[in-house]
Amino acid sequence: MLTRRTDTDSTPDAAPAPRRRRRDHLPAAASDERSVLSSADWRRPVVRRSMRLVHGVLLGLLLLAGVGPILLLAKFAITPTQDILRTPLAVFPNGIAWGNLAEAWNDVQVSRYFLNTVVVAAGSWVCQVLVATTGGYLLSVLRPRYATVLQWAVLSTLFVPAVVLLVPLYLTILHPPVGPSMLNTFWAVWLPAGASAFNVLLVQRFFDSLPREVFEAARMDGAGPFRLFWSVVLPMSKPILGVVSVFAVIASWKDFLWPLLVLPNPDLQPLSVRLPSLQGSTDMGVLMAALAISTVIPVVVFLAFQKLFLNGAGLGGAVKG
């Protein structure tokens, strides 16, 4: 009598399958992320309320330290001088002095110095963006044979203190190799501002994250270096352009020493130079109004570029997919 052989009879005893460790009892967040408090701790009402209270207190302190001085300056700008000196934290005990703003704008001639500051900041922004984008494009995309040497040369300038360069830079502005002296001209502020090694390396780092396949496809379609830069690289670089723009405008707006040296003519000086010189001969309330007016442009620039600045702060990839 024949019997059918089954697979279990023909195969030797198989080793038992390894038992999987059950992790069902662990929440997903606990297995993926590690933090000071576990998910079980967060489920405890006492811990959850305590951490929310700590977060709220820290947020309040940050807002007080960051926004508090700006709000206090705005209050002082429309507060009479006597109230600023006697009760600085009181909420307008003797009314609001709107005339401080008009007097600062017209009598102290903040309007002229404000325009000078805008011109200085705009020219410095153009020079810094132009040098940073073209320099980063050369080091990251074109990559000539001497790119490594040039990159190390640019990086080495970051280790030289800015104070050491004041005298040779001033002599260069006073007696340039080509052309007349640039003293008492805005070019004396614009051109040195463009030589920012930090911005060049920042833009180069961002360009390194761009996909090389796009560049190769553009070259195969016949795009030259300029067309590649203008039509492909710059449209993909809006985040880093926002970051460089914010850095350039704010740095130029608050710069004091260099404009003081190269712009001795008071009619050309920006607010950062003129306001300290007017401190001794100007009413306190009017001076606070002038300072408040001088902070308008940096705040507006940051709010305008806020989205690009926050998106480009991480210097991540420019495209998805």
ROMIKE-61888 format. One line per 10 residues: their letters; for each residue x, y, z of N, C-alpha, C, O. Coordinates in steps of 0.05 Angstrom, whole numbers. Layout:
// residues N
a) X:Y:Z:X:Y:Z:X:Y:Z:X:Y:Z | ...;
***
This chain:
// residues 321
mltrrtdtds) 17:-24:0:0:0:0:18:25:0:36:28:16 | 11:42:-19:28:66:-22:15:89:-5:-9:92:-4 | 33:104:7:24:127:22:35:152:10:58:153:1 | 19:172:11:28:198:0:46:212:20:40:215:43 | 69:221:9:88:235:26:82:265:25:80:277:4 | 80:275:47:74:304:49:100:319:52:121:308:57 | 97:346:49:121:363:51:132:363:79:156:366:84 | 114:359:98:125:359:125:141:334:132:158:335:149 | 134:312:117:149:287:122:176:288:109:196:276:119 | 178:302:85:203:301:70:223:321:80:247:317:76;
tpdaapaprr) 214:342:92:233:363:101:240:359:130:223:350:146 | 264:365:137:272:362:165:258:383:182:245:402:172 | 260:378:207:247:397:226:258:425:221:282:431:225 | 240:443:213:249:471:208:252:486:234:238:481:254 | 272:504:233:277:520:257:253:539:261:243:550:242 | 246:543:285:223:561:290:230:589:281:252:599:285 | 210:602:269:214:630:259:220:648:282:209:646:304 | 238:667:278:245:685:299:222:702:307:207:712:291 | 218:705:333:196:720:343:201:750:341:222:760:349 | 182:763:330:185:792:327:179:806:353:161:798:368;
rrrdhlpaaa) 195:825:358:190:840:382:167:858:378:166:875:360 | 148:855:395:124:871:393:129:899:405:137:902:428 | 123:918:388:127:946:397:101:961:395:100:985:393 | 79:945:395:54:958:393:47:975:417:32:995:415 | 59:968:440:52:983:464:66:1010:464:60:1027:481 | 86:1014:446:101:1039:445:87:1057:425:80:1048:403 | 83:1082:431:72:1101:412:92:1106:389:116:1102:393 | 81:1115:366:99:1120:343:119:1141:348:142:1139:339 | 112:1162:363:131:1184:368:154:1175:385:176:1185:382 | 149:1155:403:170:1147:421:191:1131:406:215:1131:413;
sdersvlssa) 183:1116:385:202:1100:370:217:1115:349:239:1107:341 | 207:1138:341:220:1154:320:236:1177:331:258:1183:320 | 227:1189:351:240:1213:362:247:1209:391:234:1194:406 | 269:1222:398:278:1221:426:277:1250:437:286:1268:424 | 268:1253:461:267:1279:473:270:1275:503:272:1253:513 | 270:1297:517:273:1296:546:249:1283:559:252:1267:578 | 226:1288:549:202:1276:559:191:1256:539:190:1261:515 | 184:1233:549:173:1212:532:143:1218:527:131:1236:538 | 132:1201:509:103:1204:503:86:1198:527:65:1210:531 | 95:1179:543:80:1173:567:80:1197:586:59:1202:600;
dwrrpvvrrs) 102:1211:588:103:1235:605:84:1257:595:71:1270:610 | 83:1259:568:66:1280:556:37:1274:561:20:1292:561 | 30:1249:565:2:1242:570:-7:1248:599:-30:1248:605 | 12:1254:616:6:1261:643:-3:1291:644:11:1308:634 | -27:1296:655:-37:1324:655:-18:1344:669:-15:1367:660 | -5:1335:691:12:1354:706:36:1362:689:43:1385:687 | 48:1342:676:72:1348:659:64:1366:635:78:1385:628 | 41:1359:623:32:1374:600:26:1403:607:34:1422:592 | 13:1408:629:7:1435:637:32:1450:645:35:1474:638 | 51:1437:658:76:1450:666:92:1458:642:103:1480:642;
mrlvhgvllg) 95:1441:622:110:1447:599:97:1470:583:111:1487:572 | 71:1469:581:58:1491:567:62:1518:581:65:1538:568 | 62:1517:608:68:1541:623:96:1551:618:101:1575:615 | 115:1532:618:143:1540:612:146:1551:584:160:1572:580 | 133:1539:565:134:1549:537:122:1577:535:133:1594:522 | 100:1581:549:87:1607:548:105:1629:561:107:1651:551 | 118:1622:583:135:1641:597:159:1648:579:167:1671:577 | 171:1628:566:194:1633:549:186:1649:525:201:1667:516 | 163:1644:513:153:1660:490:148:1689:499:155:1707:484 | 137:1692:522:133:1720:532:159:1735:536:161:1758:530;
llllagvgpi) 179:1721:547:205:1734:551:218:1741:525:230:1762:522 | 216:1723:505:227:1729:479:213:1753:466:227:1770:454 | 187:1754:468:172:1777:457:180:1803:471:183:1824:459 | 183:1801:498:190:1825:513:218:1835:505:222:1859:503 | 237:1816:501:264:1824:494:266:1833:465:282:1851:459 | 250:1822:447:252:1829:419:235:1852:410:244:1870:397 | 210:1851:419:191:1872:410:189:1895:430:181:1917:422 | 195:1890:455:193:1910:476:208:1936:470:196:1957:471 | 234:1935:463:248:1960:457:236:1976:433:236:2000:434 | 226:1961:413:214:1975:390:188:1989:398:184:2012:390;
lllakfaitp) 172:1976:414:147:1988:423:153:2012:442:139:2032:441 | 173:2009:459:180:2031:477:191:2055:461:184:2078:468 | 206:2050:440:216:2072:423:192:2086:409:192:2110:407 | 173:2070:399:150:2082:386:134:2099:406:123:2119:398 | 132:2090:431:118:2106:451:133:2132:457:121:2153:459 | 159:2130:460:175:2154:465:174:2174:442:176:2198:447 | 169:2164:418:169:2182:395:145:2202:396:147:2223:384 | 124:2195:410:100:2212:411:95:2220:440:72:2225:448 | 116:2220:457:113:2227:485:128:2253:490:151:2256:480 | 117:2272:505:132:2297:512:158:2290:527:160:2270:541;
tqdilrtpla) 177:2308:524:203:2303:536:202:2301:566:215:2284:578 | 185:2318:579:183:2317:608:173:2290:618:181:2280:639 | 154:2279:603:143:2253:611:164:2231:607:164:2212:623 | 181:2233:587:202:2213:582:221:2213:605:231:2192:614 | 228:2237:615:248:2239:637:236:2232:664:250:2220:680 | 211:2240:669:199:2236:695:187:2208:699:195:2193:717 | 169:2201:681:154:2176:683:156:2161:656:137:2162:640 | 179:2149:650:182:2137:623:163:2114:617:156:2109:594 | 155:2099:638:137:2076:633:108:2082:636:91:2065:632 | 101:2107:643:73:2114:645:61:2117:617:75:2124:598;
vfpngiawgn) 35:2111:615:21:2111:589:10:2139:584:-13:2144:591 | 26:2157:573:18:2183:564:3:2198:587:-21:2204:584 | 17:2205:608:3:2219:630:-6:2247:623:-25:2257:634 | 8:2260:604:1:2287:596:-6:2289:566:-1:2310:553 | -16:2268:555:-25:2269:528:-3:2259:508:19:2252:516 | -11:2259:483:7:2250:461:18:2274:446:3:2292:439 | 43:2274:441:57:2296:427:62:2288:398:84:2279:391 | 42:2290:381:45:2283:353:64:2302:339:76:2296:318 | 68:2326:351:86:2345:338:115:2336:337:131:2347:322 | 122:2317:354:150:2307:353:158:2296:326:180:2301:316;
laeawndvqv) 139:2282:313:145:2270:287:149:2291:266:167:2290:250 | 131:2311:266:133:2332:246:158:2349:250:171:2356:230 | 164:2355:275:188:2370:280:214:2355:273:233:2367:263 | 214:2329:279:237:2313:271:240:2311:241:263:2312:231 | 218:2309:227:219:2306:197:227:2332:183:242:2331:164 | 217:2355:193:222:2380:180:244:2397:192:263:2404:178 | 243:2402:218:262:2420:231:289:2407:234:310:2420:229 | 290:2382:242:316:2368:245:326:2358:219:349:2348:217 | 310:2360:197:318:2351:170:323:2321:169:341:2312:155 | 307:2306:183:309:2277:182:301:2268:154:311:2247:145;
sryflntvvv) 284:2283:140:276:2275:113:300:2273:94:302:2255:78 | 319:2293:96:343:2292:79:361:2269:86:371:2255:69 | 366:2265:112:384:2243:120:371:2216:116:384:2196:110 | 344:2215:118:330:2191:112:334:2183:82:338:2160:76 | 332:2203:64:336:2198:36:365:2189:31:370:2171:15 | 384:2201:44:412:2193:41:416:2164:50:430:2148:37 | 403:2156:71:405:2129:81:393:2109:61:404:2088:57 | 370:2116:50:358:2099:30:376:2095:5:379:2073:-5 | 388:2117:-3:407:2115:-26:431:2098:-20:439:2081:-36 | 442:2102:4:465:2086:12:458:2056:14:473:2039:5;
aagswvcqvl) 435:2050:26:426:2023:30:420:2010:3:426:1986:-1 | 407:2025:-15:399:2013:-41:424:2007:-58:426:1986:-70 | 444:2025:-58:468:2020:-73:484:1997:-62:495:1981:-76 | 486:1996:-35:500:1974:-23:486:1947:-28:500:1927:-32 | 460:1948:-28:445:1923:-34:451:1913:-62:455:1889:-67 | 451:1931:-81:456:1924:-109:484:1912:-112:488:1891:-125 | 504:1926:-100:531:1916:-102:535:1889:-89:548:1871:-100 | 523:1885:-65:526:1860:-51:512:1837:-66:523:1815:-68 | 488:1841:-76:474:1820:-90:489:1813:-116:491:1790:-123 | 498:1834:-130:513:1829:-155:538:1813:-151:543:1793:-165;
vattggylls) 554:1821:-131:579:1807:-126:574:1779:-115:588:1760:-122 | 555:1776:-97:550:1751:-84:539:1730:-104:548:1707:-104 | 521:1738:-121:509:1719:-140:529:1711:-162:532:1688:-169 | 543:1731:-172:563:1724:-193:587:1708:-182:596:1690:-195 | 596:1716:-158:618:1701:-146:609:1673:-138:624:1654:-143 | 586:1669:-127:576:1643:-121:571:1626:-146:576:1602:-146 | 562:1639:-167:558:1625:-192:584:1615:-204:585:1593:-215 | 605:1632:-202:631:1624:-212:642:1600:-197:652:1581:-209 | 641:1601:-170:653:1581:-154:637:1555:-153:648:1533:-150 | 611:1556:-157:594:1533:-154:585:1520:-180:585:1496:-182;
vlrpryatvl) 578:1537:-200:567:1526:-225:588:1524:-247:591:1503:-259 | 602:1546:-252:622:1546:-273:646:1529:-266:656:1513:-282 | 656:1532:-241:678:1516:-230:702:1515:-249:708:1494:-260 | 716:1537:-252:741:1536:-267:763:1521:-252:759:1513:-229 | 785:1518:-265:807:1503:-252:817:1516:-227:826:1502:-208 | 817:1542:-226:827:1557:-203:805:1562:-182:808:1578:-164 | 782:1548:-184:759:1554:-166:767:1547:-137:759:1562:-119 | 781:1526:-133:789:1519:-105:807:1539:-93:803:1547:-70 | 827:1548:-108:845:1568:-98:830:1594:-92:835:1607:-72 | 812:1602:-110:797:1627:-107:779:1624:-82:775:1644:-68;
qwavlstlfv) 767:1601:-78:749:1597:-55:765:1600:-29:755:1613:-10 | 788:1588:-28:805:1591:-4:814:1620:0:817:1629:23 | 819:1634:-21:827:1662:-19:804:1679:-8:809:1696:9 | 780:1674:-18:756:1688:-8:752:1681:22:745:1699:38 | 754:1656:28:750:1647:56:771:1659:75:764:1665:98 | 795:1662:66:816:1673:83:811:1702:91:820:1711:112 | 796:1717:75:790:1745:82:771:1747:106:770:1768:119 | 757:1726:112:739:1726:136:755:1727:162:744:1734:183 | 780:1718:161:796:1717:185:811:1743:190:826:1745:210 | 808:1762:173:822:1788:176:802:1807:190:781:1812:179;
pavvllvply) 809:1819:213:791:1837:226:785:1862:209:802:1872:195 | 760:1871:210:752:1893:193:767:1919:201:772:1936:184 | 774:1922:226:788:1946:235:815:1948:222:825:1970:216 | 828:1925:217:854:1926:205:853:1937:176:872:1948:167 | 830:1934:163:828:1942:135:819:1971:132:818:1981:109 | 814:1985:154:803:2012:151:823:2031:138:816:2046:119 | 848:2030:147:868:2049:136:874:2043:107:872:2062:90 | 882:2019:99:887:2014:70:862:2019:52:865:2029:30 | 838:2012:63:814:2017:47:809:2047:44:800:2056:23 | 814:2062:65:810:2091:63:829:2104:44:822:2122:29;
ltilhppvgp) 854:2095:44:874:2105:25:867:2098:-3:871:2114:-22 | 855:2074:-7:846:2067:-34:823:2084:-44:823:2092:-67 | 805:2091:-26:783:2109:-33:793:2137:-38:784:2151:-56 | 813:2146:-22:824:2173:-25:840:2175:-51:838:2196:-65 | 856:2155:-58:873:2155:-82:868:2129:-97:885:2111:-95 | 846:2126:-111:841:2101:-125:860:2097:-148:871:2116:-159 | 865:2072:-156:883:2067:-179:874:2079:-205:891:2087:-221 | 848:2082:-209:837:2093:-233:816:2114:-225:798:2108:-209 | 817:2137:-237:797:2158:-233:803:2176:-209:823:2172:-195 | 786:2196:-205:790:2214:-183:783:2202:-156:774:2180:-154;
smlntfwavw) 787:2218:-135:781:2209:-108:751:2205:-105:735:2220:-116 | 744:2184:-91:715:2178:-86:706:2188:-59:684:2181:-50 | 722:2204:-46:714:2215:-20:690:2234:-24:689:2249:-44 | 671:2233:-6:646:2249:-7:629:2241:-31:615:2257:-42 | 631:2216:-39:612:2204:-59:601:2178:-48:614:2165:-31 | 578:2171:-57:565:2147:-48:580:2122:-57:577:2100:-46 | 596:2125:-79:611:2102:-88:631:2092:-67:638:2069:-66 | 640:2110:-50:659:2103:-28:646:2084:-8:660:2070:6 | 619:2084:-6:605:2065:11:596:2041:-4:596:2019:7 | 587:2045:-29:575:2023:-44:596:2001:-51:591:1978:-46;
lpagasafnv) 619:2010:-62:638:1990:-72:650:1973:-50:651:1949:-53 | 659:1985:-27:669:1967:-6:648:1948:5:654:1926:14 | 623:1957:6:602:1940:16:598:1915:-1:590:1894:9 | 603:1918:-27:600:1895:-45:620:1873:-41:615:1850:-47 | 643:1880:-30:664:1860:-25:659:1845:1:674:1848:20 | 638:1829:1:630:1814:25:635:1784:19:620:1771:5 | 656:1774:31:663:1745:28:642:1727:40:637:1705:30 | 629:1736:62:609:1720:75:585:1715:56:575:1693:54 | 576:1736:42:554:1733:23:561:1715:0:545:1699:-9 | 586:1717:-10:595:1700:-33:594:1671:-25:584:1654:-39;
llvqrffdsl) 605:1664:-1:606:1637:8:577:1627:15:571:1603:11 | 561:1644:24:533:1637:31:518:1630:5:504:1609:5 | 521:1646:-15:507:1640:-41:519:1616:-54:505:1599:-66 | 546:1613:-52:558:1589:-64:547:1563:-51:542:1544:-65 | 544:1564:-25:534:1540:-11:506:1534:-20:499:1510:-23 | 490:1554:-25:462:1549:-35:463:1538:-64:448:1520:-70 | 480:1550:-80:482:1540:-108:492:1511:-109:485:1496:-128 | 508:1503:-90:517:1475:-89:494:1455:-85:496:1432:-94 | 472:1464:-73:450:1447:-68:430:1445:-91:412:1429:-91 | 434:1462:-112:417:1461:-135:422:1436:-152:445:1427:-153;
prevfeaarm) 402:1424:-165:407:1400:-180:423:1405:-205:417:1423:-221 | 445:1390:-209:462:1393:-232:449:1384:-258:457:1393:-280 | 429:1367:-256:415:1358:-280:402:1381:-295:401:1381:-320 | 392:1400:-280:379:1423:-293:400:1439:-309:394:1449:-331 | 424:1442:-298:445:1457:-311:453:1443:-337:457:1455:-358 | 457:1416:-335:465:1401:-359:443:1402:-380:450:1404:-404 | 418:1401:-372:397:1403:-392:396:1430:-406:392:1432:-430 | 401:1451:-390:402:1478:-402:426:1481:-421:423:1493:-442 | 449:1469:-414:472:1470:-433:466:1455:-458:474:1463:-480 | 453:1432:-456:446:1416:-480:427:1431:-498:426:1427:-522;
dgagpfrlfw) 410:1448:-486:391:1464:-502:404:1489:-514:391:1504:-528 | 430:1493:-509:445:1515:-521:448:1539:-504:455:1560:-514 | 442:1537:-478:444:1560:-460:473:1566:-454:488:1547:-446 | 482:1591:-457:509:1598:-450:511:1605:-420:491:1602:-406 | 535:1613:-411:538:1619:-383:520:1641:-373:508:1639:-351 | 517:1663:-388:499:1684:-380:470:1676:-380:456:1682:-361 | 461:1662:-401:433:1653:-402:428:1633:-380:406:1633:-368 | 447:1616:-374:443:1597:-352:441:1611:-325:424:1603:-308 | 457:1631:-322:456:1647:-296:429:1662:-294:417:1662:-273 | 421:1675:-315:398:1693:-314:371:1678:-314:353:1686:-300;
svvlpmskpi) 370:1657:-330:344:1644:-335:340:1619:-318:317:1610:-315 | 362:1607:-308:359:1582:-293:367:1585:-264:351:1578:-246 | 390:1596:-259:401:1597:-231:386:1617:-214:377:1611:-192 | 383:1642:-225:370:1663:-209:341:1657:-202:333:1661:-179 | 325:1647:-220:297:1640:-212:295:1619:-191:276:1618:-176 | 315:1601:-189:315:1581:-168:327:1590:-142:328:1575:-123 | 337:1615:-141:352:1625:-118:338:1647:-103:351:1663:-89 | 311:1648:-104:297:1669:-90:301:1667:-60:303:1688:-47 | 301:1643:-47:306:1643:-18:332:1656:-9:333:1672:9 | 354:1649:-23:380:1660:-15:382:1689:-22:396:1704:-8;
lgvvsvfavi) 369:1698:-43:369:1726:-50:354:1742:-28:362:1765:-22 | 333:1731:-17:320:1745:5:337:1747:30:337:1767:43 | 352:1726:36:370:1726:59:392:1747:55:397:1763:73 | 405:1747:32:426:1766:26:415:1795:26:429:1813:36 | 391:1799:16:379:1825:16:375:1836:44:381:1859:50 | 364:1819:61:360:1828:89:386:1834:103:389:1855:116 | 406:1817:99:432:1823:111:444:1848:100:455:1864:116 | 442:1853:74:455:1876:62:442:1902:71:456:1921:78 | 415:1903:71:401:1928:78:405:1935:107:411:1958:114 | 403:1915:125:405:1920:153:434:1928:160:438:1947:176;
aswkdflwpl) 454:1915:148:482:1922:154:488:1950:144:502:1965:158 | 478:1957:121:483:1984:110:468:2005:126:478:2027:130 | 444:1998:135:428:2018:149:440:2025:176:437:2048:185 | 453:2007:189:463:2012:216:493:2018:216:504:2023:238 | 506:2018:193:535:2023:192:541:2052:200:528:2070:191 | 560:2055:217:567:2082:228:595:2091:221:599:2113:211 | 615:2074:226:643:2083:225:651:2089:196:663:2110:192 | 646:2071:177:655:2075:150:642:2099:137:656:2115:125 | 615:2103:138:604:2128:127:614:2153:140:616:2174:127 | 621:2151:166:632:2175:179:659:2182:168:666:2206:167;
lvlpnpdlqp) 675:2163:159:701:2168:149:701:2179:120:715:2197:113 | 684:2166:104:685:2172:75:664:2193:66:664:2202:43 | 646:2200:84:626:2221:78:627:2243:99:609:2245:115 | 648:2259:99:650:2281:119:630:2303:114:625:2319:132 | 619:2305:90:600:2326:84:573:2319:98:562:2298:92 | 563:2336:116:538:2330:130:514:2326:111:495:2312:118 | 514:2339:88:492:2337:70:490:2309:57:469:2303:46 | 511:2293:59:511:2266:47:509:2244:68:507:2221:60 | 511:2251:93:513:2231:113:485:2218:119:465:2231:117 | 485:2192:125:460:2178:131:451:2183:160:465:2197:175;
lsvrlpslqg) 429:2172:167:418:2175:194:436:2164:216:438:2176:237 | 449:2142:210:466:2130:231:489:2148:239:500:2145:261 | 497:2167:221:519:2185:227:509:2211:238:520:2223:257 | 487:2221:227:477:2247:235:463:2248:262:466:2267:277 | 447:2227:268:432:2228:293:449:2230:318:442:2245:336 | 471:2215:320:488:2219:344:499:2247:346:503:2257:368 | 505:2260:324:516:2287:325:495:2308:332:501:2329:342 | 469:2301:328:447:2320:335:437:2315:363:418:2329:372 | 448:2296:377:437:2289:403:439:2311:424:420:2316:439 | 461:2326:423:465:2347:443:448:2372:439:442:2386:458;
stdmgvlmaa) 439:2377:414:424:2401:408:395:2396:400:382:2414:389 | 385:2373:406:357:2366:398:342:2357:423:352:2344:441 | 317:2365:423:299:2357:445:296:2327:446:297:2313:426 | 294:2316:471:293:2287:474:270:2274:459:274:2254:446 | 246:2286:461:223:2274:447:227:2275:417:220:2256:403 | 238:2297:407:243:2298:378:264:2279:369:262:2266:348 | 285:2275:386:305:2256:379:294:2227:379:301:2211:361 | 277:2221:398:264:2194:398:247:2190:373:246:2168:362 | 233:2212:365:218:2210:340:235:2205:316:228:2189:298 | 259:2218:315:277:2214:293:288:2185:293:291:2173:272;
laistvipvv) 294:2175:317:303:2147:318:281:2127:310:287:2107:297 | 256:2133:317:234:2116:309:231:2116:278:226:2095:266 | 234:2139:266:232:2141:237:254:2125:224:250:2112:203 | 278:2125:236:300:2111:224:298:2081:225:312:2067:211 | 280:2071:242:276:2042:244:254:2031:226:250:2007:225 | 241:2048:211:219:2040:194:228:2021:172:217:2000:168 | 249:2030:157:258:2014:134:268:1986:141:260:1967:128 | 285:1983:162:293:1955:168:270:1937:175:270:1914:168 | 250:1948:190:227:1931:197:211:1924:172:202:1901:169 | 207:1943:154:192:1938:130:206:1918:112:194:1900:100;
vflafqklfl) 233:1921:110:248:1902:93:246:1874:104:243:1855:89 | 248:1871:130:247:1844:142:219:1832:138:216:1809:131 | 198:1848:141:171:1838:137:166:1831:108:152:1811:102 | 178:1846:89:174:1841:61:189:1815:53:178:1800:36 | 212:1810:64:228:1787:57:226:1765:78:243:1746:78 | 206:1766:96:205:1747:118:202:1719:108:216:1701:118 | 184:1714:89:180:1687:79:204:1676:65:212:1653:70 | 217:1692:48:241:1683:34:264:1679:54:280:1660:51 | 266:1696:75:287:1694:94:284:1668:110:304:1654:114 | 260:1662:119:256:1638:135:259:1613:118:269:1592:128;
ngaglggavk) 251:1614:93:254:1591:75:283:1586:68:291:1563:65 | 298:1607:66:326:1604:58:346:1602:81:370:1598:77 | 336:1604:106:354:1604:129:368:1577:131:391:1575:140 | 353:1555:124:366:1529:125:383:1522:102:397:1501:103 | 382:1539:81:398:1533:57:393:1506:46:411:1491:38 | 367:1499:46:360:1473:35:359:1473:5:366:1493:-8 | 349:1450:-7:347:1448:-35:327:1468:-46:308:1477:-32 | 330:1476:-71:314:1496:-83:289:1485:-97:270:1499:-101 | 290:1460:-105:268:1448:-119:260:1423:-105:275:1411:-89 | 235:1414:-110:225:1389:-99:224:1368:-120:221:1374:-144;
g) 225:1343:-111:223:1322:-131:249:1310:-139:250:1292:-156;
***
